[in-house]
Amino acid sequence: MERIQIETRDGATAFAPGEVVEGTASWQLDKPARTVELRLFWYTQGKGDQDVGVVLTVPFPEPALQDRRSFHVVLPQGPYSFSGKLISLLWALEVVAEPGSRAGRIEIVVSPSRREIVLQPHFLVV
């Protein structure tokens, strides 16, 4: 059975912009992968079209069927993780093995407070 897993140092999932995220990617594959890489990206969820922005990729050269690799990435200054009534912006780390788009993912929070920003509706009284 295939397994792709990502673990951050100390199991942390909330970070400040510019912070370094360290961890390990591990996998056990049934079929060889031509490439395995870590992706840091944000995506929107909610009403309307989904947007995705891949911020960086970290290739793991010469992946074995069963392997474990360490990584460290520097988070960008934004956008921040937020949740609103109509749309949310989420961050994730994903390890992808190709061919076959086999993947493992963890969601993370990126904001100055290390908490998702919750947008409150504002009403304009005239």
Phi and psi in degrees as GROMACS dihedral restraints (atoms count N, CA, C in turn):
[ dihedral_restraints ]
;  ai    aj    ak    al  type     phi  dphi    fc
    3     4     5     6     1   -76.5    20    10
    4     5     6     7     1   148.3    20    10
    6     7     8     9     1  -149.0    20    10
    7     8     9    10     1   129.4    20    10
    9    10    11    12     1  -129.6    20    10
   10    11    12    13     1   127.0    20    10
   12    13    14    15     1  -137.6    20    10
   13    14    15    16     1   146.0    20    10
   15    16    17    18     1  -124.6    20    10
   16    17    18    19     1   133.3    20    10
   18    19    20    21     1  -129.9    20    10
   19    20    21    22     1   133.0    20    10
   21    22    23    24     1   -94.2    20    10
   22    23    24    25     1   158.4    20    10
   24    25    26    27     1   -58.0    20    10
   25    26    27    28     1   130.6    20    10
   27    28    29    30     1    60.3    20    10
   28    29    30    31     1    15.1    20    10
   30    31    32    33     1    70.4    20    10
   31    32    33    34     1    15.4    20    10
   33    34    35    36     1   -65.3    20    10
   34    35    36    37     1   141.4    20    10
   36    37    38    39     1  -131.3    20    10
   37    38    39    40     1     4.6    20    10
   39    40    41    42     1  -127.3    20    10
   40    41    42    43     1   130.3    20    10
   42    43    44    45     1  -141.0    20    10
   43    44    45    46     1   158.6    20    10
   45    46    47    48     1   -92.4    20    10
   46    47    48    49     1   152.9    20    10
   48    49    50    51     1   -55.7    20    10
   49    50    51    52     1   140.1    20    10
   51    52    53    54     1    83.0    20    10
   52    53    54    55     1    -8.0    20    10
   54    55    56    57     1   -73.8    20    10
   55    56    57    58     1   152.9    20    10
   57    58    59    60     1   -91.5    20    10
   58    59    60    61     1   128.9    20    10
   60    61    62    63     1  -104.0    20    10
   61    62    63    64     1   122.6    20    10
   63    64    65    66     1  -115.5    20    10
   64    65    66    67     1   149.5    20    10
   66    67    68    69     1  -179.6    20    10
   67    68    69    70     1  -164.2    20    10
   69    70    71    72     1  -133.8    20    10
   70    71    72    73     1   145.6    20    10
   72    73    74    75     1  -113.7    20    10
   73    74    75    76     1   132.2    20    10
   75    76    77    78     1  -134.7    20    10
   76    77    78    79     1   151.6    20    10
   78    79    80    81     1  -153.1    20    10
   79    80    81    82     1   153.9    20    10
   81    82    83    84     1  -135.8    20    10
   82    83    84    85     1   111.6    20    10
   84    85    86    87     1  -109.8    20    10
   85    86    87    88     1   149.1    20    10
   87    88    89    90     1   -81.1    20    10
   88    89    90    91     1   -34.0    20    10
   90    91    92    93     1  -123.7    20    10
   91    92    93    94     1   147.4    20    10
   93    94    95    96     1   -58.4    20    10
   94    95    96    97     1   148.1    20    10
   96    97    98    99     1  -106.2    20    10
   97    98    99   100     1   138.5    20    10
   99   100   101   102     1   -72.5    20    10
  100   101   102   103     1   -41.6    20    10
  102   103   104   105     1  -138.7    20    10
  103   104   105   106     1   148.1    20    10
  105   106   107   108     1  -134.5    20    10
  106   107   108   109     1   131.1    20    10
  108   109   110   111     1  -145.3    20    10
  109   110   111   112     1   153.7    20    10
  111   112   113   114     1   -95.1    20    10
  112   113   114   115     1   136.9    20    10
  114   115   116   117     1  -124.0    20    10
  115   116   117   118     1   133.6    20    10
  117   118   119   120     1  -105.7    20    10
  118   119   120   121     1   123.8    20    10
  120   121   122   123     1  -152.3    20    10
  121   122   123   124     1   161.5    20    10
  123   124   125   126     1  -117.0    20    10
  124   125   126   127     1   157.6    20    10
  126   127   128   129     1  -152.9    20    10
  127   128   129   130     1   155.6    20    10
  129   130   131   132     1  -101.7    20    10
  130   131   132   133     1   153.4    20    10
  132   133   134   135     1  -142.3    20    10
  133   134   135   136     1   137.8    20    10
  135   136   137   138     1   137.6    20    10
  136   137   138   139     1  -148.0    20    10
  138   139   140   141     1   -70.3    20    10
  139   140   141   142     1   148.2    20    10
  141   142   143   144     1    84.0    20    10
  142   143   144   145     1  -167.5    20    10
  144   145   146   147     1   -71.9    20    10
  145   146   147   148     1   149.3    20    10
  147   148   149   150     1   -88.5    20    10
  148   149   150   151     1   133.0    20    10
  150   151   152   153     1  -107.5    20    10
  151   152   153   154     1   147.3    20    10
  153   154   155   156     1  -136.7    20    10
  154   155   156   157     1   137.7    20    10
  156   157   158   159     1  -131.7    20    10
  157   158   159   160     1   110.8    20    10
  159   160   161   162     1   -82.7    20    10
  160   161   162   163     1   119.1    20    10
  162   163   164   165     1   -86.4    20    10
  163   164   165   166     1   -41.4    20    10
  165   166   167   168     1  -159.9    20    10
  166   167   168   169     1   158.7    20    10
  168   169   170   171     1  -128.8    20    10
  169   170   171   172     1   145.1    20    10
  171   172   173   174     1  -123.8    20    10
  172   173   174   175     1   107.2    20    10
  174   175   176   177     1   -75.3    20    10
  175   176   177   178     1   146.1    20    10
  177   178   179   180     1  -110.8    20    10
  178   179   180   181     1    98.4    20    10
  180   181   182   183     1   -63.6    20    10
  181   182   183   184     1   148.0    20    10
  183   184   185   186     1    48.0    20    10
  184   185   186   187     1    61.1    20    10
  186   187   188   189     1   -70.0    20    10
  187   188   189   190     1   135.1    20    10
  189   190   191   192     1   -87.7    20    10
  190   191   192   193     1   169.6    20    10
  192   193   194   195     1   -60.3    20    10
  193   194   195   196     1   -38.7    20    10
  195   196   197   198     1  -124.6    20    10
  196   197   198   199     1   125.5    20    10
  198   199   200   201     1  -155.7    20    10
  199   200   201   202     1   163.2    20    10
  201   202   203   204     1  -146.1    20    10
  202   203   204   205     1   125.5    20    10
  204   205   206   207     1  -131.9    20    10
  205   206   207   208     1   144.0    20    10
  207   208   209   210     1   -90.4    20    10
  208   209   210   211     1   157.8    20    10
  210   211   212   213     1  -147.1    20    10
  211   212   213   214     1   158.5    20    10
  213   214   215   216     1  -148.0    20    10
  214   215   216   217     1   133.7    20    10
  216   217   218   219     1  -132.0    20    10
  217   218   219   220     1   146.2    20    10
  219   220   221   222     1   -98.2    20    10
  220   221   222   223     1   125.0    20    10
  222   223   224   225     1   -73.4    20    10
  223   224   225   226     1   146.3    20    10
  225   226   227   228     1   -74.3    20    10
  226   227   228   229     1   174.0    20    10
  228   229   230   231     1   -76.7    20    10
  229   230   231   232     1    -8.8    20    10
  231   232   233   234     1   173.9    20    10
  232   233   234   235     1   177.5    20    10
  234   235   236   237     1   -74.5    20    10
  235   236   237   238     1   159.1    20    10
  237   238   239   240     1   -80.0    20    10
  238   239   240   241     1   153.8    20    10
  240   241   242   243     1   -68.6    20    10
  241   242   243   244     1   130.1    20    10
  243   244   245   246     1  -148.6    20    10
  244   245   246   247     1   160.7    20    10
  246   247   248   249     1  -136.0    20    10
  247   248   249   250     1   125.7    20    10
  249   250   251   252     1  -124.4    20    10
  250   251   252   253     1  -176.0    20    10
  252   253   254   255     1   -66.6    20    10
  253   254   255   256     1   -37.1    20    10
  255   256   257   258     1  -105.5    20    10
  256   257   258   259     1   -24.9    20    10
  258   259   260   261     1  -150.9    20    10
  259   260   261   262     1   150.4    20    10
  261   262   263   264     1  -129.2    20    10
  262   263   264   265     1   150.9    20    10
  264   265   266   267     1  -117.2    20    10
  265   266   267   268     1   122.4    20    10
  267   268   269   270     1  -120.1    20    10
  268   269   270   271     1   152.7    20    10
  270   271   272   273     1  -113.1    20    10
  271   272   273   274     1   152.3    20    10
  273   274   275   276     1  -152.3    20    10
  274   275   276   277     1   154.7    20    10
  276   277   278   279     1  -111.0    20    10
  277   278   279   280     1   133.7    20    10
  279   280   281   282     1  -137.4    20    10
  280   281   282   283     1   137.7    20    10
  282   283   284   285     1  -108.4    20    10
  283   284   285   286     1   125.5    20    10
  285   286   287   288     1  -121.3    20    10
  286   287   288   289     1   130.3    20    10
  288   289   290   291     1  -109.0    20    10
  289   290   291   292     1   127.7    20    10
  291   292   293   294     1  -118.3    20    10
  292   293   294   295     1   147.6    20    10
  294   295   296   297     1   -77.4    20    10
  295   296   297   298     1   164.8    20    10
  297   298   299   300     1   106.2    20    10
  298   299   300   301     1    -5.3    20    10
  300   301   302   303     1    49.7    20    10
  301   302   303   304     1    40.5    20    10
  303   304   305   306     1   -76.3    20    10
  304   305   306   307     1   133.2    20    10
  306   307   308   309     1  -149.0    20    10
  307   308   309   310     1   155.1    20    10
  309   310   311   312     1  -131.0    20    10
  310   311   312   313     1   142.8    20    10
  312   313   314   315     1  -141.3    20    10
  313   314   315   316     1   147.0    20    10
  315   316   317   318     1  -131.2    20    10
  316   317   318   319     1   141.5    20    10
  318   319   320   321     1   -87.7    20    10
  319   320   321   322     1   144.8    20    10
  321   322   323   324     1  -131.3    20    10
  322   323   324   325     1   162.8    20    10
  324   325   326   327     1  -110.0    20    10
  325   326   327   328     1   135.7    20    10
  327   328   329   330     1  -126.8    20    10
  328   329   330   331     1   108.7    20    10
  330   331   332   333     1  -163.6    20    10
  331   332   333   334     1   158.2    20    10
  333   334   335   336     1   -58.0    20    10
  334   335   336   337     1   -32.4    20    10
  336   337   338   339     1   -88.3    20    10
  337   338   339   340     1    -3.3    20    10
  339   340   341   342     1    62.0    20    10
  340   341   342   343     1    24.2    20    10
  342   343   344   345     1  -132.8    20    10
  343   344   345   346     1   146.8    20    10
  345   346   347   348     1   -60.1    20    10
  346   347   348   349     1   135.9    20    10
  348   349   350   351     1   -82.6    20    10
  349   350   351   352     1   125.0    20    10
  351   352   353   354     1  -101.0    20    10
  352   353   354   355     1   116.1    20    10
  354   355   356   357     1   -81.9    20    10
  355   356   357   358     1   128.5    20    10
  357   358   359   360     1  -100.9    20    10
  358   359   360   361     1   142.4    20    10
  360   361   362   363     1   -67.5    20    10
  361   362   363   364     1   140.0    20    10
  363   364   365   366     1  -112.0    20    10
  364   365   366   367     1   133.9    20    10
  366   367   368   369     1  -109.5    20    10
  367   368   369   370     1   133.5    20    10
  369   370   371   372     1   -97.1    20    10
  370   371   372   373     1   119.1    20    10
  372   373   374   375     1   -99.4    20    10
  373   374   375   376     1   124.4    20    10
